[in-house]
Amino acid sequence: MRRFFKNGIAVAGLLIIGLYIVTIVVSMFWLPFDPVAMNSARVLEAPSLSSGHLFGTDEFGRDILSRIMKGTSVSLLISISATAFGGVVGILMGIWAGFLGGRWDNFIMRVADVLFSFPSLLLAIFIMAVLGEHTYNVVVAIGIVYIPQFARISRGAIISLKSNEFVRAARSNGAGDSYILFRHLLPNILPPIIVQISLSLSVAILLESALSFLGLGVQPPAPSWGNMLSSARKVMMLAPWTAIYPGLAIVVLVLGFNLLGDGLRDILDPRLRNVR
Amino acid sequence: MKDELILRVQGLLTEFYTERGTVKAVHDVSFDLHRGERLGIVGESGSGKSVTNLSVLKLIQYPTGRIKAGKVLFKGEDLLGQSEESVRKVRGKHISMIFQDPLTSLNPVIKVGKQITEALRLHHKMGKKEAQAKAIELLKLIGIPDAENRVEDYPHQFSGGMRQRVMIAIALSSDPEILIADEPTTALDVTIQAQILELINSLSDDKGVATIMITHDLGVVAGMCDSVCVMYAGRIVERAPIDDLFYDPKHPYTEGLLNSIPRVDRDQNQRLHSISGAPPNLINLPPGCSFMPRCGYAMDICGKKTPPEIFLEGETKRTVSCWLHVKEDKHG
């Protein structure tokens, strides 16, 4: 813990993420404007203090700040649940594959290889097309993209660990397979997994935005950063603020997760521990 | 009570499957262990000492290897015939093991206190508080100062000797009837070795634990054990009470081993005796006695037939597998 707070990069990342979480909490109780209320009198208004539209309005006269705030919870929620889904499934598959080896391992890893051979966005688009355009399908699609990544990382870590003497020692104490796997091996592979989680959270934000931008993700009028960008595309030259602010929201949050991930990697990797 | 038979291993045969062929790591091994007895198993690297004991606890994992034949009778019940589930109830509770390398035998990310009580928690469903108290008690028993604070430490905060003590504490935590120590002092320096052996001795004396001490160090055996099995190329070539073995070795290999111990009373300029040749490859064992190519007493029959394990005349505790001691039919 102390090492965490000494690491400026990780703390900066955490502060950025904290800012977004505060935004979510605020948006649950108060928004400057109704994010879906249209106002034909104030279409494409430039950002200004006097009108109250700090980030301006879009082509339907909706307040961009309110929409970004509302979209934050959508984006973060999708990112977290997709990572949780892909992580849990992937890690479980990976650790059992690595631990048991043999045919099961071969099968799981070949499936993972097939999934890996598609670019993640293409795979996500494909899954969305199959499942249909629903917000919760975005979670499933991104989650499936993540499964092979988590599976591969945890499998590799387990394989290098399972030949350790302490595994045999635990067995000689009367421990069974799942006890050894979950109590002895899993705690040992947490560092790479934690790093992977934080990086996955950031990629999930990008994937969700990309899917929504393509019209496959969160459906309008519900606001999400991706579909805000998508609709801004047409008026971007006229009213750049419609694209700049949602874009900034994405960039900064992704930056936050990446900083946290990099920081955690430095903290958790014992080989880098004493490099200063 | 001392003569009560607690473990009988009969005709144990363990194989490993490698890319180059089947390795017969343990070949027709039999021995008895009585309550409170200290049995030494000596032999050079690769002679099957460790595999024998892993087999006793059925810790050989298929498809790497398999126990092909034999019986391990623990209090009259064959462990090898039982399901994994019921063998698990014996491991760590009735029979526990101490491993060779204390540096890798403890899980680096789990607190020492928690690891000490692992066997207890697995077998007795012990609660957290009770386990913690027991862990402190065990740390005190093995002589680790400041036990109340050290239970919260991780293995890397312990020295090698202390970690081996912790391993001993784990093995003895649930009052086992048999303790198998697989080269417990090999990774430690000599002063610590003596302390660890002393600790194993006193703890097993106090609790009447039967001990199997696996080692390649005849000095350790001489200091600790009541009887010895000498292993060579997967077989037990000689079994004897400790004094008989040292004063009157029957098997040529045992004789060679004893001669190759450095001695203070010998001429300093004299070269150390060594057994010429190398142990055989266990993948393609030739017929006959596997020690024959290195044996100074080799006869015709040695290359043709594997010598039987025979009881020496008038003895009930000494066996030897060598044609030299088979009275009749030396020409097969």
Chai-1 contact restraints between the chains, C-beta under 6 A:
chainA,res_idxA,chainB,res_idxB,connection_type,confidence,min_distance_angstrom,max_distance_angstrom,comment,restraint_id
A,N164,B,T104,contact,1.0,0.0,6.0,A-B,restraint_1
A,E165,B,F99,contact,1.0,0.0,6.0,A-B,restraint_2
A,E165,B,D101,contact,1.0,0.0,6.0,A-B,restraint_3
A,E165,B,T104,contact,1.0,0.0,6.0,A-B,restraint_4
A,E165,B,S105,contact,1.0,0.0,6.0,A-B,restraint_5
A,F166,B,S105,contact,1.0,0.0,6.0,A-B,restraint_6
A,F166,B,L106,contact,1.0,0.0,6.0,A-B,restraint_7
A,F166,B,N107,contact,1.0,0.0,6.0,A-B,restraint_8
A,A169,B,F99,contact,1.0,0.0,6.0,A-B,restraint_9
A,A169,B,S105,contact,1.0,0.0,6.0,A-B,restraint_10
A,R171,B,L59,contact,1.0,0.0,6.0,A-B,restraint_11
A,S172,B,L57,contact,1.0,0.0,6.0,A-B,restraint_12
A,S172,B,R91,contact,1.0,0.0,6.0,A-B,restraint_13
A,S172,B,M97,contact,1.0,0.0,6.0,A-B,restraint_14
A,N173,B,G92,contact,1.0,0.0,6.0,A-B,restraint_15
A,N173,B,E118,contact,1.0,0.0,6.0,A-B,restraint_16
A,N173,B,A119,contact,1.0,0.0,6.0,A-B,restraint_17
A,G174,B,R88,contact,1.0,0.0,6.0,A-B,restraint_18
A,G174,B,R91,contact,1.0,0.0,6.0,A-B,restraint_19
A,G174,B,G92,contact,1.0,0.0,6.0,A-B,restraint_20
A,G174,B,L122,contact,1.0,0.0,6.0,A-B,restraint_21
A,A175,B,L122,contact,1.0,0.0,6.0,A-B,restraint_22
A,H184,B,N107,contact,1.0,0.0,6.0,A-B,restraint_23
A,P187,B,V109,contact,1.0,0.0,6.0,A-B,restraint_24
A,N188,B,V109,contact,1.0,0.0,6.0,A-B,restraint_25
